[in-house]
Amino acid sequence: MPKPTSRILVINDEALVLREFVKGLNAAARSIDNPLGICFAGVATAKEALAAIEGDGDIQAVLVDDVLYSLPGARKNGGKKKLQMSAIELVKRITRFRPELSVYILIAQEKEDDVVDALFTEAVDGYFYREEKDYRGIYRILNAQIQEVAKTPFYDQLKNYVWMAKDQWHTPGHSSGESLRGSPWVNDFYEFMGEHVFDADLSVSVPMLDSLMEPKGVIAEAQAMAAKAFGARRTFFATNGTSTANKVIFQTLLAPGEKLLLDRNCHKSVHHGVVLSGAHPVYLDSSLNGKYGLYGPVPKKLIFDAIDEHPDAEALILTSCTYDGLRYDLAPIVEAAHKKNIKVIIDEAWYGFARFHPEFRPTALEAGADYATQSTHKVLSAFSQASMIHVNDPGFKEHLFRENFNMHTSTSPQYTMIASLDVARKQAVMEGYKLLSRTLALAKELREQIDSTRVFRTLALEDLLPEQTRGDGIRLDPTKVTVDVSGCGYTVEELQRELFERYNIQVEKSTFNTLTLLLTVGTTRSKVSRLYDALMRIARERRSPRRLVQTPEIPGFTKLRFLPRDAYYCGGELVPIFDERERVNHALGGRVCADQITPYPPGIPVLVPGQMITPNIVEYLGDLLRSQKRMELHGIVHEGYQPCVRVLKPHEEKGLNRLG
Ligand SMILES: Cc1ncc(COP(=O)(O)O)c(C=O)c1O
């Protein structure tokens, strides 16, 4: 098994003191048990320190001298030493850059109170007196601190339990895989999955593994460590994805009829959350990049206008970053919302790693958001469905949240998923910066390689940004690579098939003109090379390029007649989209939809429950259904061969409260 390296950087401007210190500490590290590979390196200036912290992903902690003077050669003012940077300033810079690092201060005896007072509000983990030269003592404390951060309380306990090999008189029924092992019919499943998948599949009957619904032990501890790592007051592990996380927050913050501002392009779980909570949604239209048929963020002005127009809203939810990697300049948006006491929820399903590299920050929480939901499984090393809910809301109502969380949580959660969240947090803290630096370098390399084919073209921020959002401070997460494939001559479907069948490559998603590739902490140089090789070979086929496919623009949002929840729970009736002569059925115009109708791609609902259907929308749905292109239409019901929409019956409309 590879052994970790934990480098600790000592920053001191006196060459002799520094050399002696580093030597003493390394000797201590060699002479005492050192499972984390702790070693010490020294630098004399703040500048060198910051460069080392930027360049060396193995640095886990820093020891900063309380005052850093310039080097002797740079003395000014009649031979007096010139201050380079105060400890407080250096600590601030270090923690702004890599908040996961442990920071200790070396203080000169006489200034103890001043230093401790000045650093009181900073994230300092401890102090040592320089003059004591207690190298073994310092080493032991640093070793303990790094071990503490590297702990995985839940995963450790799960392993302990498995190794205890207790007899199981409880669920699950496979009982550590005993029901499968040796079976002539299903033993292959056991062999394929591996013994520990079954050993670790345990249940609430094991108290030492704590309870996800009322955590007081190792789950509580693991969640607290995640909160610290991700910069939240509280963190909760969700085992049914961000889909559930969003719904839990909605049901906590929104009572029926209360207003929610939301991007119409939010994930479908957000729209489902509107139905479940009974909220009154105010939809903000996402911007459209007409050229590539990509829906982007909501223009900043539109968000500010909505906040001004609806100061009675309880919450605002936006997705940042989007599936395509576009992220908002969140701080001013959060500030505007907070001025009206509107809570801000940011769906960071695609951005769970952001805290661990300055390229991606500020995170939603750092920008002031009250809640952030993250699909840890999408971009970090957690199992599918494993997500986190981070809370920074000063008015957090824990009791209400807990009720809603438990309402959506299975009483038999998958323990391996919880363990994977614990491990994903540990990895992000210990080596997230290093891995993300590598991912960023690979993303840059991949973009250059793809562009060098001169047939495929990666889209830069300027290509992706819809016109209306230029100047909104939106940035691109470079690990999401969108490629214009129109130059290769294949349709997107053909290209995906070719990549899959001939080159063994599966991409993340596609639109009519683009493919999106997702780079994560698991992306390797070999994968990059294989993809480049495949694209280069396809490019060399020199097929004639296609024209960009025009994506049909989704009609603007029409009137919301009733609360989505009220409309959804009506029985309704099915009305066909085409009449007997295969023309669009104009009788649908003026009716109120009971379901959510979402063409995919792009995944934006054209209709939500309670929304009025206009002739324009019927035409649009008719066009999509007649088109030969592959497109799913979620929410359309087929009665025989007839595609239908579920709408409210006239008497059902009469029985409901109309909005505005
Ligand atoms: C923006 C957004 N939010 C939420 C989700 C749901 O996340 P999960 O798959 O973890 O349930 C997705 C999934 O694709 C998403 O794209």
The ligand as an SDF file (V2000), in Angstrom:
LIG
                    3D

 16 16  0  0  0  0  0  0  0  0999 V2000
  -27.9490   20.4970  -10.5840 C   0  0  0  0  0  0  0  0  0  0  0  0
  -28.2880   19.1710   -9.9930 C   0  0  0  0  0  0  0  0  0  0  0  0
  -28.8230   19.1260   -8.7710 N   0  0  0  0  0  0  0  0  0  0  0  0
  -29.1530   17.9530   -8.1830 C   0  0  0  0  0  0  0  0  0  0  0  0
  -28.9290   16.7620   -8.8300 C   0  0  0  0  0  0  0  0  0  0  0  0
  -29.3200   15.4780   -8.1580 C   0  0  0  0  0  0  0  0  0  0  0  0
  -28.2120   14.8930   -7.6070 O   0  0  0  0  0  0  0  0  0  0  0  0
  -28.1600   13.3620   -7.1740 P   0  0  0  0  0  0  0  0  0  0  0  0
  -27.8670   12.5910   -8.4040 O   0  0  0  0  0  0  0  0  0  0  0  0
  -27.0590   13.3410   -6.1680 O   0  0  0  0  0  0  0  0  0  0  0  0
  -29.4770   13.0070   -6.5730 O   0  0  0  0  0  0  0  0  0  0  0  0
  -28.3620   16.7550  -10.1060 C   0  0  0  0  0  0  0  0  0  0  0  0
  -28.1230   15.4840  -10.7980 C   0  0  0  0  0  0  0  0  0  0  0  0
  -27.7440   15.3940  -11.9160 O   0  0  0  0  0  0  0  0  0  0  0  0
  -28.0500   17.9960  -10.7090 C   0  0  0  0  0  0  0  0  0  0  0  0
  -27.5410   18.0520  -11.9510 O   0  0  0  0  0  0  0  0  0  0  0  0
  1  2  1  0
  2  3  1  0
  2 15  2  0
  3  4  2  0
  4  5  1  0
  5  6  1  0
  5 12  2  0
  6  7  1  0
  7  8  1  0
  8  9  2  0
  8 10  1  0
  8 11  1  0
 12 13  1  0
 12 15  1  0
 13 14  2  0
 15 16  1  0
M  END
$$$$
